[in-house]
Amino acid sequence: MSLSAAIIAKNAEGSLEHTLRSVQFVDEIVVVVDSSSTDKTAQIAKKYGAIVFERPWAGYGQQKNFALEQTSSEWVLFIDADEEVSSELQEAIKLAVANGHHDVYWIRVITVFLGKPLHRLYGHNPRLLKRSAARWTNSFVHEQLVTSDGDDVKFGDRDHGLLTAPLLHYSHPTLASYIQKMHQYTTLDARQMRSTGKLRSGKPIPSHPLLPLHLSVKQFVKLYFYRRGILDGFAGFMWSLMSAYYEWEMATKYKRV
């Protein structure tokens, strides 16, 4: 069975080469480059044999759906331009595609923050799917996967598989770079909260008089204590703290929109 890798990117020349080297095992690589990119992202992608499309930015969901439509394989692996498919995950993906027990597979994502892998604060994202099985919502940020029947793809559903071999996400090497991007995302999240009445998790927005404080404290306790980020040392503490601040800034902007 054939497999494509789909990547959306903007000004990613610093990380894309590393990403592309990790997906050389697939049959086809499709890279959709934001047409406002000003660096060598497109040239690097072509160097590694990718099929490149330059397209104006339309939001994460629409960009991913466009990338999906350009692939020609039965299976598609979605990967970001700052991620790496580990050798263990490569083998797990090959086996999943060969067996085809599920149409959608969630993959464990381990973030590398300030140079340290956060082994306790991993997440799961639906990244491997049959091309005809699902599409992304048209959300501008924090897009979700929806099956061809219109059902949300939810973690833990019996119909979907899980690959625990790690996909490595190389997050920002400095706090300054993290904060710069965070300001952009919190603005997008606040707008989406206002338009949908929901948090990015899909849950209703709590009617709390101190919403920014409520969300930020809840997030820190969840990550640092419940998810045991405390065991990831300084990087785990800073990730939990910055994630809490993200919630504070997002909720504050939401109340101002």
PyMOL commands that set and color helices and strands:
alter all, ss='L'
color gray80, all
select helices_A, chain A and resi 16-21+41-47+60-70+87-99+175-196+211-226+229-256
alter helices_A, ss='H'
color red, helices_A
select strands_A, chain A and resi 3-9+28-34+51-55+75-78+83-85+104-113+116-117+123-130+134-136+145-147+161-170
alter strands_A, ss='S'
color yellow, strands_A
deselect
rebuild
show_as cartoon
